Amino acid sequence: MSKLRKNVMMLAMLCAGGAAGSAGAEQKSVEVVHWWTSGGEAAALKVLKDDIARRGYAWKDSPIVGGGGDQERIVLRARVASGNPPDAVQLLGMTITDYAKEGLLGNIDAVAQKEGWAQVVPPPLQKFARFKGHWVAAPVNVHRTNWIWANKAIFDELKLTPPTSFDELVGLADTIRKAGYIPLAHGGQPWQEATLFDNAVMSAGGPKFYKQALIDLDPKALGSKTMEKAFEQMQKLRTLVDPHFSGRDWNLATAMVIHKKAAMQIMGDWAKGEFVKAGKKPNVDYLCFQYPGTAGTFIFLSDQFASFKVKEQQRPSQMVLVSTVMDREVQEKFSLLKGSIPARTDVQMDKFDDCGKQSMVDLKQASRSGALLGSFAHGYAMPEATQVVVKNVVSQFFNSDQSPAQATRQLASAVAHGM
C-alpha cells in the first residue's frame, strides 16, 4: 500500500469520525475548503467572507496549508471517501472535471442561468466550470503565470530594463549577482518549478508548440529539440537562484523581492497580492513584465469554487456561496487584493493598476489569437494523473545534473507510459 493511500485512509477515518458530530451544525453556514493562507490571499478571501455574512450566512473556514493545492487534494479525497464532503471547495481545472465525471459535484444551473454567467465568463473558463452542459463550479478570477515581478529599486540602481529575450534575462542576472543581489527568488517545490516550466515551454516554442506538448500531449512535441530548449532554459534558471531555495514557500520568495534581497521572481500574479498587502505600488516599488519570449500569450488558471452533492438542507448555503463568488462587485474587490483579474468580462478596468489593466487587455487579445492557454502547472492543461508525472520529471531535472536531452527523453517516455 502506498504512503499516499495510507494517508488518505487515515484522514478518511478521522473525517468520518467528525461527520456525525457536524450533522446537526447550524444550517445558516457554508463550509469552504481552500488553500489561501498567505497575507495577500487572506485579505482577498475576506471579501468573500464579508459578502457571505451580508447575505446572512456564516463562513465556516477550512483552510489547508500548501500553495498550489497539492495537500488540499489529499485531504479532500479523504473527506469525500468518508462521505463528509464540504459544501464548497476551491479547485483548479482538471480536478473539477475529474470530480464531475465521478458524479460528485452538484448542479448549480439555477443560479448560473438566473445571473447570466454564460454571457460573461470566457469560454476557456467555462470548459472547466461546466460539465456536460451543466454548471458545477463558479470561477472567481483569472490568474496568469507568465509574469516576472521585479524590485524597481534594484533595476533603477543597476540601470536595467525588462528583458525581451531569454538571453537578455540571463545577462541581467549576471549584473544583478555582481551587485550583491540574488537574481531570482524561487521556492523549491514541485508546483513552483512547474510554473517555471510553463514559461520555458511557451518561450521556447510559442503558443502552438505549448498546446501540442502540454495540452495535446503530442509525443513528437514532447520529445522534440524544441522541448530540449525549454529544459535548457530551466537549467539556466537553476543557476540564478540562491542555495537555500529548497522547500521555500512562494510568498517567502515574493518577500525576498519586496525587501530587496532578490531582483526578480517568476510567478503567477497572486504574487502581486503580496506587494499590495505590503503597501507597494507598480512602477514605483516593483515592476511587472512578461517572461521573455511569451509576449502576446496568456497562460491562465482560474480559482473556482465547486459545489459537492450534499444534503438538501445544505443546498441553499451552496447557492448563496456561488452567487457571492460570481457577484460583479465582489469579483472586482477580490481581484484588486488577490492580484488577479475578474473571471467576469464585464468588470471595468478603471480601478485596476497598470499590471491588472495589462492582464485584462492581454487576455482579450490572446483569446482572439488562440494564445489563451491553460497552465500545466496549475491543472488547466492535462489530466491530473499525467500532470503529476510531468511535474516529477520537471522537478527532478531542476534539482539534478541531468542534461536537457536526457530530461526530454524522460518526459516523452513518462507521458507515454504514465510512469
N, C-alpha and C positions, 0 to 999 in steps of 0.2 A: 504494500500500500504506500503510495507516495506521501511525502510530507505535507503537500498541499491538500490532498484528500483528507488526511488525518485532521488537519487544522479546520477544514470545512465541517467535518463531522462533529468535532468538539464544539465549534461555535454553534452548530445546529442544535446540539443538546442544551447549550446554555440559553439560546434564544427560545427554544421550546419551553424551557422552564419559566421564562419570563412572560410567555404569551398568555398563560392563564391569568396571571396577575394583572395584565393590562387590558383584559377583555372588558372589564367594566369601567374603563377610563372615560373621562369626560368626552362627550360626543362633539362639543364645540371646539375641537382642536384638530390640528393636522400635523402628523409626524413626517418630517422631511429628513432623509439621509443625504449627506453631501460631504465634500472634502474641502470646503472653503474655510481654511483656518488661519491664513496669513492676515496681516493687518489690513491690506487693501481689499482682500476678499471679504473679510468680516464686515468692513464698512459698507460694501455693496450689498451684502446679504441683509443688512439691517433695513434696507429699502423694502425688500420683500416682506420681512417680518412686520414692519410698521404698517404696511398696507393690509396685510392679513388681519392685524389687530383692529384696524379701522373698520374692517368688514365684520368684526365681531367674533373672530376666531383666535384661538391661542396657537402659536407656532411651537410645536414640540421638536426641539433641535436634537438631531442625532448625527453629529459630525464624525467623520472617520479621517484621522490624520494621514496625510500622504498625498502630495501633489500628483496630478495625473490620474488619480482614481484607482491605481492598481490594488491597494489594500481594500478600498471600498468594495471592489468587485468580489473579493473573497468573502467579506463579511455579509454582503448582500446575498450571495449564493447560499450561505448558511441559513440566513433568515427565511429565504424562500423555501429551502428544503425542510425547514421546521414548521412551515405553514404559518409563519408570522411576518409577512411582508410589510414594509412601511406603507403609509398612504401614498407617498411620492418619493422619488429618488432622482438625484442628479445623475444623468447618464450621457454617454457620448456615442454618436454614430451607430456602428455595427452592433454594439451591445444592446441598444434599443431594439434593433431588428431581431437579434437572437432571442430576446425575451418575448417579443411579439410572436415569433414563429412557434414558441413553446406554448402560446395561448395564455400567457401570464399577465398581459397588460390589459387594462380596462379601456373601454371605448369612451372618448371624450368629444365625440362629434357634436353633441348637443350644444356645448359651449362654443366650439370652433365654428360651427355654421352660424350660430346666432351673432357671433362677433366678427365674422368675415375673415378668418385667418388666411384662407386660401388666396385672398386678393393682396395680402401684404407680406407674406412670408416667401422669400426667394425659393424657386423650385428645388435647387440643390439641398436646401434645408428640409423642405417638405418630403424629400426622398427618405429621410430618416425619421421624421416626425409622424409619418403616416405608414400604415401597413395594410395592404390590400384595400386601399381607398379610404380607410378609417383613421382618424387622428388618435394616436396613442401617447403622444408627448407634446409638450409645449416648449418651443425654443425661446430662451430669454435674451440671447445675444449672439453675436458673431465675433469670434477671435481670429486673429491672423498670426501664423507662425513665422513668416519670412520677414521679421523685423530685427534690426540691431539697435540697441539702446546704448548711448554713449554719454560719458561725462563731458559736458561742454567746456568746463574749465581746463581739463587736460587737453582737449583738442585746440582750444584757444592758445594755451601756453606753448604748445608744440607746433602751432600754425598748421594744423591738419584739417583736411576737408573729407567729407564722407567718400569712401572708395566706390568706384564704379565698376571695378573688376576684382576678381578674387586675388590676382597678383598684387593689385594695389592694397588690398586688405592686409596681405602678408607683409608688404613693405611698410605700411603704417605700424604694424606690430613691432617691427624691429626698432623703429624710432621710439615707440612707447616704452619698450623694455629698457632701452639705453637710458631713458629719462628716469628710470626707477619705478615705473608703474607696471602692474600686471596687464598685459594686453587684453586678455579675455577672461571674464569671470564666468565660471562654469561649475555646475553641481554634478558630480559623478554618479548619476542614477540612470538606469536604462532609458527611462522615458525622456530624460533631458538629452541624452546622446541621440535618441531617435529624432528629437526635434532638430538637432544639428543636421541629421541625415535628410530630413525633409528639404532643408535649404540646399544642401550639397547636391542632391539629385536634381532639383529644379535648376540650379545654377549650371550644372554640368551638361544637362541635356535639354532644358526648356520644358514647356508645358506638355507638348506631345509625348516626349520621352517619359516624363514623370507619370503621365497617365498610363502609358504602355507598361512601365515597370512596376509601379506601386499600386495601381488600381486594377489594370487588366491582368497583371502578373504574367506578362508575356515572357516566356523562357529566354527568347533571343535578347530581349532588352535587359533582363536580369543578369545575363552572363556576358554582356557586351563590353567593348572598350570604353563606351561612354560611362557605364557603371564603374569601371575602374577609375575613371576621372573623378567620380563622386567620392570614392574611397580615398583617392589622393588628396582631395580637399579635407576630408575628415582627418587624415594623417597629419596634415599641416596644422589644422585647428588644434590638434592634440598638443602641439609644441607651443601654443600660445597661452596655455592655462598654467596656473600655479601648481606646486607639488601637492597641495593639500585639498585638491578638489573632490576627492573621492567621498561619496556619501553626503555631500553638502546639499541642503535644500535649495530650491531655486530662488526663494525670496532672500536667502542669505547671500547668494551670488548677486542679486539685484542690489542689495545693501552695499556690496563692495563698490559698485559703480556710483551709487548715491554718495558714498563717503570718500570718494576719490582714491580708493585703493586699487581699483581696476578701471580701465578705459572703456571697455565695451562688454556687452552681454548679448548673445544671440538667443532670443526668447520670444514667445508669443506676447501679445500686447496686454496680457494680465500683469506683466511686469510694470506697465505704466501705472497700474493701481497702487503700486508701492511708492512710486515717485509722487503721485497725488497725495497719498497718505502722509508722506514726509514734507509736504508743502512745496514741492519743486514744480517748476514750470518748464514746458517745452521751449526750446530755442533761447532759454535764459539759463537754466541749470542743466538741462540734458538735451540730447539730440535723438531723433528717431529717423532712421532711414532703412531702406530695403536692403536685404542681404544682396551683395553684388551678384549680378547675373540673373536676378529674378524680377527685374523691373517689368511692370505690366501684368504680373501674375498675382494671384491671391490664394495662398494656401490656408484653407479655413478649417475651423471647427466651431461647433455651436453647443454651448451648455444648454441641455434640455432637461425638462422635468417630466419623467414618465410616471404614469399612474397605474399601480398594480390592481388586479382584481381583488376587491375587498368586500367585507360585509356591507349590505345595503345601507346600514345606518352611517357608514363612513363615506359614502359617495358624495353627500353634499359638501363635505370639507375638501374633498379632492377637486370638485368643480370650482370651488372658491379659489383654491390654490392656482389652478391653471389659468383661471380668468385674471388673477393678480399678475401672474407671470407674463401674460400677453397684453396687459394694460399698457397703452402707449406712453403715458406719463411715467409709469413705473420703469419701463424699459429705458427711457431716457435717463432718469436719475440713476438707475443701476449701472448703466454703461459709463456714465460720467465718472463714477467711482471705481469701476472694475477695470477700466482701460480698454474695454471692448467697444463695439458699436451695436446698436439695437438689431434684433432679428427682424423687426418690422421695417419695411422700406419707406413708411410714411412718417417717420420721425424726422423733424427738421434738423439741419446741421448747425444752426446758429450758436447753440450753447456748447458745442464741442470745440476742443482745442485743435491746433494745426495737425497733430498726429491723427486724431479722430476724423477730422474732415478729409484728410488724405485717404484714410481707410475707406470712408464712405464712397468717395469718388472712384478709388481703385476697384472696389467691389463691383460697382456697376459696369465699369469698363471691362474688367476681367470676365464678368458674366456674359457680356456681349461677344467677347472674343474667344470664349471657350477656355479661358485660363483661370477660372474659379474652380479650384480643385481641392478635394478633401485631404486633410492631413493624415499621413500614415501614422505618425507618432501618436495621434490622439483619436484613433479609431474611426476615421472617416474615409479610409481608402480601401482596406481589405478586411476579410473576416478576422474575428478576434484571434482564433487559433493560429492563423498564418501571421498575424501581427506579432504575436508572442515569439514565434520562430525568427522572424526578421529582426525584431528588437534584440534578441540574443546574439545573432550574428554581428549586428552593428556594435553593440556594447562590447562584445568580446574583442572585436577588431580595435576599437578605440582604446582599449586597455591592454593591448598586447603589441608584439612586434611583427605581427602578420604583415605581409605585403598586400597592396591593393588588389593585385591579381589573385592571390590566394583567397582574399575575402570575397571577391566577386564570384569565384568558383563555388565557394562555400554557400554563398547566398542563393545562387541558382539551384544548387543541389538541395539545400534545406527546404526551399519553397516547393520544389518538385516532389520531395519525399516526405514533407511535413515533419522534418527532424528538428 
